[in-house]
Amino acid sequence: MDCGLKDMGKIQKFEDILAWQKARELTREVYAHSKTGAFAKDFGLRDQIQRASVSVMGNVAEGYDRGGDKEFIQFLSVSKGSCGEVKSHLYVALDQQYINPTQFNQLYNSTDEVGRLLAGFMAYLKQSDLRGRKFK
């Protein structure tokens, strides 16, 4: 499974992690779609989907900066769960016609890609000998 890692030595900060980079793009997209039209006026859904997308990228960063592999995997798992939350909220946005089917598919596919990257990264960390910076 591809997790966006070609050489773990290249990851010096969380911004180097492909899953975080893609989560950042997803967050930009979610904000762009949710700040216009009727979507912008549905404060509950707008806030929930924005928070969930921010959680995806935020948990990658927080887990990485904690410096331990087991903590990092846990935070990646929370991040992956937030991807599921974004997907669910996308269905509400589609059903309320805040986004059209093309926009839904694009956002859903972006969210799915981030989830796959996170799953691959977790699998990699679980089988690797890396133990995190705080254990060196």
trRosetta pair geometry for C-beta under 8 A, 3 or more apart (Angstrom, degrees):
i j d omega theta_ij theta_ji phi_ij phi_ji
1 116 7.2 -143 -172 -179 109 87
1 119 6.6 -70 157 108 153 96
1 120 4.0 -150 124 -104 105 97
1 123 6.0 70 53 50 130 150
2 116 7.5 33 70 140 83 109
2 117 7.4 -40 113 -104 79 67
2 120 5.6 -36 93 -129 30 169
3 18 7.6 146 145 56 52 119
3 19 7.2 -31 -175 -45 76 115
3 117 5.7 107 -150 -162 52 57
3 118 7.9 107 -140 -80 94 4
3 119 7.7 -137 -99 82 97 50
3 120 2.9 -160 -73 117 85 105
3 121 4.1 151 -169 -62 127 58
3 122 8.0 -170 -119 17 137 48
3 123 7.1 -163 -59 51 134 92
3 124 5.1 -113 29 -15 158 133
4 17 7.2 91 100 -177 130 57
4 18 2.8 -123 178 48 150 145
4 19 6.1 -175 32 -37 145 71
4 22 7.9 -144 -74 -12 155 124
4 117 5.2 20 -13 -144 121 111
4 120 7.2 122 6 87 72 131
4 121 7.1 -21 43 -67 95 103
5 8 5.9 18 -169 -74 123 69
5 11 7.6 -37 -121 -35 99 125
5 18 7.5 -137 -54 11 53 117
5 120 7.9 -167 11 129 100 108
5 121 6.9 119 -28 -107 120 79
5 124 6.1 111 34 -161 148 172
6 10 7.2 21 67 16 88 141
7 10 4.7 83 86 -12 96 106
8 11 5.9 -47 -166 21 54 111
8 128 7.6 111 -68 -148 159 156
8 130 6.7 -131 175 -64 158 145
10 16 6.1 -168 132 -180 80 134
11 16 4.5 175 -125 97 59 128
11 17 6.1 47 -128 -71 120 75
12 16 5.8 96 34 -21 65 150
13 16 5.6 111 60 -6 62 100
13 64 7.7 94 -179 136 39 138
14 17 5.6 -39 -167 10 54 118
14 20 5.4 120 160 -71 87 169
14 60 6.1 136 -165 128 116 87
14 61 4.3 115 137 -118 167 65
14 64 4.1 153 -89 63 99 152
14 65 6.4 -51 -38 -42 125 89
15 20 6.5 -116 -115 106 30 137
15 21 7.3 78 -172 -73 57 85
17 20 4.2 76 78 7 102 108
17 21 6.9 -175 92 -11 52 84
17 60 6.0 -156 92 171 147 125
17 64 6.7 -140 -28 -75 144 147
17 121 7.4 44 -161 -117 114 151
18 21 5.4 -53 -147 36 36 115
18 22 6.2 31 157 -15 69 106
18 117 5.9 -127 104 -154 100 138
19 22 5.9 -55 -145 41 30 107
19 23 6.2 33 152 -22 64 108
19 60 5.8 -172 104 -114 105 146
19 76 7.7 42 109 -136 161 102
19 79 7.6 87 147 131 126 145
19 114 6.1 101 -157 -155 77 71
19 117 3.9 177 -92 122 90 120
19 118 5.1 115 -149 -69 145 67
19 121 5.7 -75 -21 -20 144 146
20 23 5.5 -54 -144 37 31 114
20 24 6.4 38 153 -25 64 101
20 57 5.6 90 -151 -144 71 81
20 60 4.4 -163 -84 111 94 146
20 61 6.4 99 -127 -58 133 78
20 64 7.9 -40 -55 -16 141 144
21 24 5.7 -51 -155 29 30 114
21 25 6.9 29 148 -16 62 102
22 25 5.5 -49 -151 35 38 113
22 26 6.4 43 148 -22 66 103
22 110 7.3 -170 177 -170 96 82
22 113 6.0 -115 -179 114 145 109
22 114 4.9 -171 113 -90 114 85
22 117 6.1 121 40 12 145 159
23 26 5.4 -49 -147 35 35 116
23 27 6.4 40 152 -22 65 102
23 53 7.5 166 -174 -175 80 71
23 56 4.3 -157 -147 122 121 108
23 57 3.8 169 120 -75 120 82
23 60 6.3 161 23 2 155 141
23 79 7.3 -52 -101 -171 153 119
23 114 5.1 102 -78 -139 74 136
24 27 5.7 -51 -150 33 31 113
24 28 6.7 35 150 -20 63 101
24 57 5.3 91 -68 -110 63 147
25 28 5.7 -52 -153 33 34 113
25 29 6.5 33 150 -18 65 106
25 110 6.9 -125 109 -160 103 127
26 29 5.6 -57 -151 37 32 112
26 30 6.2 33 152 -21 68 105
26 53 5.7 -150 123 -150 96 109
26 56 6.6 -21 80 78 136 152
26 57 7.8 178 57 -45 101 106
26 86 7.3 30 162 -179 127 167
26 107 7.6 102 -149 -152 83 72
26 110 4.9 164 -101 140 92 117
26 111 6.0 109 -142 -82 137 63
26 114 5.6 -46 -29 -37 150 144
27 30 5.6 -50 -143 35 32 112
27 31 6.3 31 157 -16 64 106
27 50 7.8 74 -153 -153 82 63
27 53 4.3 152 -104 143 70 113
27 54 5.9 88 -127 -79 129 54
27 56 7.2 -163 -60 56 100 110
27 57 5.8 -56 -30 -6 137 134
28 31 6.0 -59 -150 39 28 108
28 32 6.3 31 153 -23 64 108
29 32 5.6 -54 -147 33 30 114
29 33 6.5 19 160 -10 65 108
29 106 7.6 -137 -168 126 143 105
29 107 5.9 -179 133 -106 127 87
29 110 6.2 65 44 72 160 171
30 33 6.2 -64 -150 42 27 102
30 34 5.8 6 163 -5 66 121
30 49 5.7 -155 -168 142 120 101
30 50 6.1 165 129 -100 117 56
30 53 4.2 -166 26 -40 161 165
30 86 6.9 -83 -94 -144 140 118
30 107 6.9 103 -83 -143 71 122
31 34 6.1 -68 -132 47 25 99
31 35 5.9 17 173 -20 66 117
31 50 6.1 71 -88 -119 76 104
31 53 7.6 -139 -36 81 78 147
32 35 6.8 -66 -143 31 17 103
32 36 7.7 -3 164 -6 52 113
33 36 7.1 -82 -164 34 29 100
33 39 6.4 -32 144 109 72 171
33 93 7.6 62 136 179 124 152
33 98 7.6 97 157 137 97 97
33 99 5.7 15 -175 -91 131 117
33 103 6.2 137 -120 -179 136 131
33 107 6.8 -54 1 -72 160 140
34 39 4.9 -121 -137 147 49 122
34 40 6.7 125 154 -81 52 59
34 45 7.9 -147 -139 118 115 85
34 46 4.7 145 175 -135 113 83
34 49 5.8 -179 -85 80 150 124
34 50 6.0 -143 83 -58 155 98
34 93 7.6 -83 -94 -111 89 139
34 98 7.7 32 -113 155 62 133
35 39 7.5 -29 -4 99 14 106
35 40 5.1 53 -166 -98 32 109
35 46 7.6 104 -79 -154 50 125
36 39 6.4 35 70 52 54 109
36 40 5.7 120 5 -32 4 120
37 40 6.2 129 60 8 38 97
37 41 7.8 -88 128 4 42 97
37 98 6.7 160 98 -149 117 71
38 41 5.6 -62 -156 39 44 110
38 42 6.6 42 149 -23 74 102
38 96 7.3 -144 117 143 127 108
38 97 7.6 37 59 92 143 81
38 98 5.6 -124 84 -106 95 83
39 42 6.0 -58 -152 32 34 107
39 45 7.4 -96 -153 97 71 116
39 46 6.1 120 159 -86 74 101
39 93 6.3 29 -114 -139 114 106
39 96 8.0 129 -90 98 71 122
39 98 3.7 104 -76 -168 95 122
39 99 7.1 49 -72 -43 139 79
40 46 6.3 73 -128 -99 30 151
41 46 8.0 134 50 -27 18 138
42 45 4.4 0 130 38 119 110
42 46 5.5 139 85 -23 72 94
42 96 7.0 47 -63 140 162 163
42 98 6.8 -80 18 -84 138 143
43 46 5.7 -59 -136 43 25 113
43 47 5.9 22 167 -17 64 111
44 47 6.2 -63 -149 37 20 104
44 48 6.3 16 158 -16 61 112
45 48 5.7 -59 -144 39 31 111
45 49 6.1 21 164 -12 68 108
45 89 6.3 151 -162 -158 86 102
45 92 5.8 -146 -129 115 130 132
45 93 6.6 157 160 -73 135 81
45 96 7.6 -165 -2 20 175 157
45 98 7.6 178 109 -11 143 165
46 49 6.5 -62 -145 39 23 101
46 50 6.2 18 159 -14 62 113
47 50 5.9 -61 -145 41 28 109
47 51 6.0 26 159 -19 66 111
48 51 5.9 -57 -144 38 26 108
48 52 6.2 25 157 -19 63 108
48 85 7.7 -121 164 165 94 111
48 89 5.8 -175 110 -106 107 138
49 52 5.7 -51 -144 36 31 112
49 53 6.4 30 157 -17 64 105
49 86 6.2 89 -151 -130 78 68
49 89 4.0 -176 -88 134 97 150
49 90 7.4 114 -127 -60 129 59
49 93 7.0 24 -63 -46 160 128
50 53 6.0 -58 -149 37 30 107
50 54 6.3 28 154 -17 65 108
51 54 5.6 -56 -145 39 32 111
51 55 6.2 40 152 -27 65 105
52 55 5.4 -51 -149 31 31 118
52 56 7.0 43 150 -29 61 94
52 82 4.9 172 -169 -167 74 88
52 85 4.1 -142 -136 106 137 118
52 86 4.7 -178 119 -65 124 74
52 89 6.4 167 29 0 151 142
53 56 5.7 -39 -158 16 38 116
53 57 7.5 20 154 -1 63 98
53 82 7.4 165 -82 153 19 113
53 86 5.4 85 -73 -100 77 128
54 57 6.4 -64 -158 45 37 97
54 58 5.6 34 151 -21 72 119
55 58 5.5 -59 -130 44 29 112
55 59 5.9 28 171 -21 67 108
55 78 7.4 -99 166 142 106 96
55 79 7.0 -173 136 -116 74 57
55 82 4.0 -162 98 -118 113 152
55 85 7.7 18 61 56 138 140
56 59 6.7 -65 -154 32 16 103
56 60 7.2 14 151 -15 55 107
56 79 5.1 87 -149 -164 50 83
56 82 4.6 -152 -67 98 71 124
56 83 5.8 85 -108 -65 122 73
56 86 6.9 -19 -42 -27 132 137
56 114 6.1 31 179 149 139 147
57 60 5.8 -55 -156 32 37 113
57 61 6.5 32 152 -15 69 108
57 79 7.7 106 -48 -138 14 117
58 61 5.8 -59 -151 39 34 110
58 62 6.1 26 157 -15 70 109
58 79 7.9 -177 65 -101 56 97
59 62 5.7 -51 -134 41 34 108
59 63 5.9 36 164 -19 66 108
59 75 4.6 -173 176 180 87 86
59 76 7.1 164 129 -84 105 24
59 78 4.7 -145 -146 90 154 107
59 79 3.8 -161 80 -66 123 90
59 82 6.8 159 7 0 136 138
60 63 6.1 -60 -147 39 23 109
60 64 6.3 22 157 -18 61 110
60 75 6.9 157 -89 131 22 108
60 76 6.6 57 -103 -101 69 71
60 79 5.3 65 -49 -98 77 160
60 118 7.5 -112 -86 -105 109 103
61 64 5.9 -60 -149 36 26 110
61 65 6.2 14 161 -10 64 113
62 65 6.0 -63 -144 43 28 105
62 66 6.6 39 155 -33 63 101
62 75 5.6 -155 87 -144 90 146
63 66 5.9 -49 -154 18 31 115
63 71 6.1 -177 -146 131 75 78
63 72 4.2 109 160 -134 101 52
63 73 7.6 174 -169 8 135 19
63 74 6.9 -177 -119 70 118 67
63 75 2.5 -162 -71 65 118 142
63 76 5.8 -137 94 -37 172 68
63 78 7.9 169 -56 39 125 109
63 79 7.5 -90 -3 -23 136 122
64 72 6.0 65 -84 -124 41 111
64 75 7.8 -116 -18 84 53 143
66 71 4.5 -92 110 117 144 142
66 72 6.5 -166 59 -65 106 71
66 75 7.1 152 9 -23 133 143
66 132 7.9 -35 103 -157 76 138
66 134 7.7 -59 144 -11 59 136
67 71 7.7 28 61 58 47 131
67 132 5.0 107 154 170 54 107
67 133 4.1 -80 -148 59 99 97
67 134 3.8 93 125 -25 124 101
67 135 7.9 162 145 -6 93 71
68 71 4.2 73 73 17 104 109
68 72 6.4 -169 89 -15 50 88
68 131 7.5 -29 -148 163 64 64
68 132 4.1 142 -124 99 27 174
68 133 8.0 -92 -60 46 41 62
68 134 5.4 -44 -64 46 82 119
68 135 6.7 87 -116 -27 79 107
69 72 5.5 -56 -144 35 29 115
69 73 6.4 31 157 -21 65 102
69 125 5.6 179 -162 -178 99 110
69 128 7.8 -147 -137 75 141 102
69 130 5.8 145 -88 111 130 83
69 131 5.3 -93 -6 -146 127 32
69 132 4.4 -141 -30 -37 68 101
69 135 7.8 -48 -1 14 97 137
70 73 5.8 -49 -148 32 32 111
70 74 6.6 34 151 -19 62 104
70 132 7.8 -78 13 -23 62 140
71 74 5.6 -55 -153 35 34 113
71 75 6.4 29 153 -15 68 105
71 132 7.5 62 39 -102 97 160
72 75 5.8 -57 -149 39 32 107
72 76 6.3 34 152 -20 66 106
72 125 6.4 -134 97 -151 117 161
72 132 6.6 176 -12 -94 124 116
73 76 5.6 -53 -147 36 32 113
73 77 6.4 38 151 -23 63 103
73 122 5.4 98 -143 -138 86 86
73 125 5.4 -162 -78 99 100 136
73 126 6.5 88 -115 -67 144 83
74 77 5.6 -53 -153 32 32 115
74 78 6.7 33 149 -18 64 101
75 78 5.5 -47 -149 34 38 113
75 79 6.3 44 149 -22 65 103
76 79 5.3 -51 -150 36 34 118
76 80 6.4 38 150 -22 65 102
76 118 5.2 172 -177 -164 94 95
76 121 5.9 -138 -145 95 149 114
76 122 5.0 -176 108 -74 137 98
76 125 7.6 144 12 21 156 147
77 80 5.6 -49 -148 33 33 112
77 81 6.6 37 150 -20 62 102
77 122 6.5 86 -65 -107 77 145
78 81 5.5 -52 -153 34 34 115
78 82 6.7 38 148 -21 64 101
79 82 5.6 -51 -155 31 34 113
79 83 7.1 43 144 -25 62 95
79 118 5.6 -157 99 -125 111 145
80 83 5.4 -41 -160 20 40 117
80 84 7.3 42 144 -16 62 96
80 115 5.5 93 -144 -137 82 77
80 118 4.4 -171 -77 112 96 142
80 119 6.4 94 -117 -61 141 74
80 122 7.4 -43 -33 -26 142 140
81 84 5.6 -48 -161 30 42 113
81 85 6.7 44 143 -19 67 101
82 85 5.2 -47 -150 33 43 117
82 86 6.5 48 150 -22 68 97
83 86 5.7 -49 -151 33 34 112
83 87 6.5 36 150 -20 64 103
83 111 5.2 150 -161 -180 87 90
83 112 7.6 127 172 -86 123 28
83 114 5.6 -169 -105 92 126 106
83 115 4.1 174 128 -74 162 100
83 118 7.0 -165 -21 21 142 144
84 87 5.6 -52 -150 34 34 114
84 88 6.4 34 153 -19 66 104
84 115 7.4 91 -51 -105 68 136
85 88 5.7 -54 -149 35 32 111
85 89 6.4 29 154 -15 65 107
86 89 5.8 -59 -149 40 31 109
86 90 6.4 40 150 -29 65 103
86 107 7.8 -129 156 160 108 104
86 111 4.9 -160 98 -123 125 138
87 90 5.5 -50 -153 25 32 118
87 91 7.3 36 150 -20 61 96
87 108 6.0 74 -127 -132 86 82
87 111 5.3 -179 -67 115 84 148
87 112 7.4 76 -89 -63 125 77
88 91 5.9 -49 -163 25 37 111
88 92 7.2 35 144 -14 64 100
89 92 5.4 -49 -155 33 44 114
89 93 6.4 45 147 -19 70 103
90 93 5.5 -52 -148 38 36 113
90 94 6.3 38 152 -20 67 104
90 99 7.3 -45 -157 50 76 146
90 104 5.7 127 168 -143 107 81
90 107 5.5 -178 -120 104 132 123
90 108 5.6 172 122 -75 163 86
90 111 7.2 -141 -29 -1 144 152
91 94 5.6 -52 -146 37 32 112
91 95 6.1 31 155 -18 66 108
91 104 7.9 77 -90 -148 41 124
92 95 5.7 -56 -144 39 29 110
92 96 6.2 17 159 -8 65 112
93 96 6.1 -63 -143 46 26 103
93 98 4.3 -82 -161 63 79 117
93 99 4.8 37 138 11 112 107
93 104 7.3 174 90 -96 101 93
94 97 7.5 26 178 -79 33 33
94 98 7.6 -75 -58 47 21 76
94 99 5.7 -50 -83 71 61 93
94 100 7.9 56 -129 -174 77 9
94 101 6.9 69 -144 -91 116 55
94 104 4.5 36 -86 -92 122 141
97 100 7.7 25 -153 -86 68 57
99 103 4.0 -122 -173 94 105 128
99 104 5.3 137 112 -58 119 76
99 107 7.1 -27 -178 7 165 140
100 103 5.1 93 52 13 69 103
100 104 7.0 -124 102 -8 34 92
101 104 5.3 -51 -143 35 34 118
101 105 6.3 35 159 -20 66 103
102 105 5.9 -53 -149 35 29 109
102 106 6.4 27 154 -17 63 107
103 106 5.8 -56 -147 37 32 111
103 107 6.2 24 158 -11 67 109
104 107 6.1 -64 -147 43 25 104
104 108 5.8 24 158 -20 66 114
105 108 5.7 -55 -138 40 27 112
105 109 6.0 26 161 -18 64 109
106 109 6.0 -57 -146 37 24 109
106 110 6.5 25 154 -18 61 107
107 110 5.7 -54 -148 36 32 113
107 111 6.3 31 154 -18 65 106
108 111 5.7 -57 -150 38 30 111
108 112 6.2 32 151 -21 65 108
109 112 5.4 -51 -143 37 32 114
109 113 6.4 39 154 -24 64 102
110 113 5.7 -51 -151 31 30 113
110 114 6.7 30 152 -17 63 102
111 114 5.8 -53 -153 34 34 111
111 115 6.4 35 150 -19 65 107
112 115 5.6 -55 -150 37 33 115
112 116 6.5 34 153 -20 66 103
113 116 5.8 -53 -149 34 32 110
113 117 6.5 32 152 -18 64 105
114 117 5.7 -55 -150 37 33 112
114 118 6.3 32 153 -19 66 106
115 118 5.7 -54 -147 37 31 111
115 119 6.3 32 155 -19 65 105
116 119 5.7 -53 -146 36 32 112
116 120 6.3 31 155 -17 65 107
117 120 5.8 -57 -148 39 29 110
117 121 6.2 30 154 -20 65 108
118 121 5.6 -55 -145 36 31 112
118 122 6.3 32 155 -19 65 104
119 122 5.8 -54 -149 35 30 111
119 123 6.4 29 153 -18 64 106
120 123 5.7 -54 -147 37 32 111
120 124 6.2 35 153 -21 65 106
121 124 5.6 -52 -148 35 31 114
121 125 6.4 28 155 -16 65 106
122 125 5.9 -57 -147 38 30 108
122 126 6.3 32 155 -23 65 108
123 126 5.8 -55 -147 33 30 113
123 127 6.7 8 162 -2 64 109
124 127 6.5 -76 -153 45 26 95
124 128 5.8 26 158 -32 67 117
125 128 5.7 -55 -133 29 29 114
125 130 6.7 -72 -136 68 72 115
131 135 4.2 -73 125 79 113 144
131 136 7.5 153 75 -59 99 68
132 135 5.2 78 70 12 84 104
132 136 7.8 -139 102 -24 47 87
133 136 5.9 -48 -158 8 41 116
